[in-house]
């Protein structure tokens, strides 16, 4: 097995060592001050299989959609089969499958993105209103974006931004991103207090956070 290259070591006052595989498949080590390099290399070697698996996930890309009968399309974490039906209408309908008229196929990329965006706007605003009422964190406005990697963000004036691609993920993941940004209205940085407030609202937030980290490639391809 080839030795894994450590691209960056960041030392700080932290008490533990963290192994981070970035979006461009580089390995970043976060370690306490005065941690010997030899010790860090030993930790990397011990976790080499996990590191290689994470790097493989980053560099691999799901196949591009062809929009043919039977192809799977994600919506709220569930895979629906695409069904092309006769006709020239350009609407998309969700039932037991996702139905698209044959005449819409030349524009399916645009139509499907717009359909997802409309669905995301409804669902995200609905869930955001529910959690705002529950937590007392009220955004000034909500904007649905086309972002491929930044699932949510909080503006300095209280505006929350969410990628429409979130609607591909399960509802509990959408909720995690929404609550994450709502808490930012009160705590603008990722301090210990921020994570504590998030944990009070979503005790299992780490599980949801990890799901998003492990599956974000599926959401980026649409």
Secondary structure, 3 states (H helix, E strand, C coil): CCCCCCCEEEEECCCCCEEEECCCCCEEEEEECCCCHHHHHHHHHHCHHHHHHHHHHHHCCCCCCCCCCCCEEEECCEEEEEEEECCCCCCEEECCCEEEEHHHHHHHHHHHHHHHHHHHHHHHHHHHHHHHHHHCCCCCEEEEECCCCCCEEECCCCEEEEEHHHHHCCHHHHHHHHHHHHHHCCCCCCCHHHHHHHHHHCCCHHHHHHHHHHHHHHHHCC
